[in-house]
Amino acid sequence: MSAPPTPAAGRLELDAEALYRELLRGVRQMLTPATHLAGITSGGAWLAERLQRDLGREGAPGVLSSALHRDDFAQRGLAASAQTVLPFEVDGADVLVLDDVLYTGRTIRAVLNELFDYGRPASVRLAVLVDRGGRQLPVQADFAAARVALPAAQSLALARAADGTFHFQVNEA
Ligand SMILES: O=c1cc[nH]c(=O)[nH]1
């Protein structure tokens, strides 16, 4: 159900607002009334917040932080990043995890551990704005609004303007 691969352009042009609309369409098809959205901080949490609103859902979505379960915790320590907030009962829940960019799969592994610290969900699915390949773990998205191939030297992250609109930040290492 994911979009076909987008050919990697020499100069990457990713329209985050267009991809958001594609994500909204995909997520709408994945939802049941019992599904809870939970976004990975920070880009995924922004996506979940806007999706929750655009889907006309009550309350706030969950926020998941990978900080406590990162496999490089020893090197990085605890960054002053947002904390996990899950405003629903995790036991038995159907959880749809949102993230901006799926890359190695390590963040997803970490937030799954985080989620299971709060309970035993009935199911967990993953929807992302961009799948950039480069997986190091057996993780896949149930929905990706776009698939792109990027050189390892480039980092890609979602940014949010003051008016709430999205764009991508591409950085050369
Ligand atoms: O656990 C994690 C998550 C993201 N990136 C890493 O290198 N490790």
Ligand as a Chemical Component Dictionary entry (heavy atoms), coordinates in Angstrom:
data_LIG
# 
_chem_comp.id                   LIG 
_chem_comp.type                 NON-POLYMER 
_chem_comp.pdbx_formal_charge   0 
_chem_comp.three_letter_code    LIG 
# 
loop_
_chem_comp_atom.comp_id 
_chem_comp_atom.atom_id 
_chem_comp_atom.alt_atom_id 
_chem_comp_atom.type_symbol 
_chem_comp_atom.charge 
_chem_comp_atom.model_Cartn_x 
_chem_comp_atom.model_Cartn_y 
_chem_comp_atom.model_Cartn_z 
_chem_comp_atom.pdbx_ordinal 
LIG O1 O1 O 0 19.126 3.322 19.274 1 
LIG C1 C1 C 0 19.403 4.097 18.353 2 
LIG C2 C2 C 0 18.429 4.898 17.720 3 
LIG C3 C3 C 0 18.806 5.703 16.701 4 
LIG N1 N1 N 0 20.100 5.741 16.307 5 
LIG C4 C4 C 0 21.062 4.998 16.906 6 
LIG O2 O2 O 0 22.233 5.056 16.536 7 
LIG N2 N2 N 0 20.683 4.186 17.921 8 
# 
loop_
_chem_comp_bond.comp_id 
_chem_comp_bond.atom_id_1 
_chem_comp_bond.atom_id_2 
_chem_comp_bond.value_order 
_chem_comp_bond.pdbx_ordinal 
LIG O1 C1 DOUB 1 
LIG C1 C2 SING 2 
LIG C1 N2 SING 3 
LIG C2 C3 DOUB 4 
LIG C3 N1 SING 5 
LIG N1 C4 SING 6 
LIG C4 O2 DOUB 7 
LIG C4 N2 SING 8 
# 
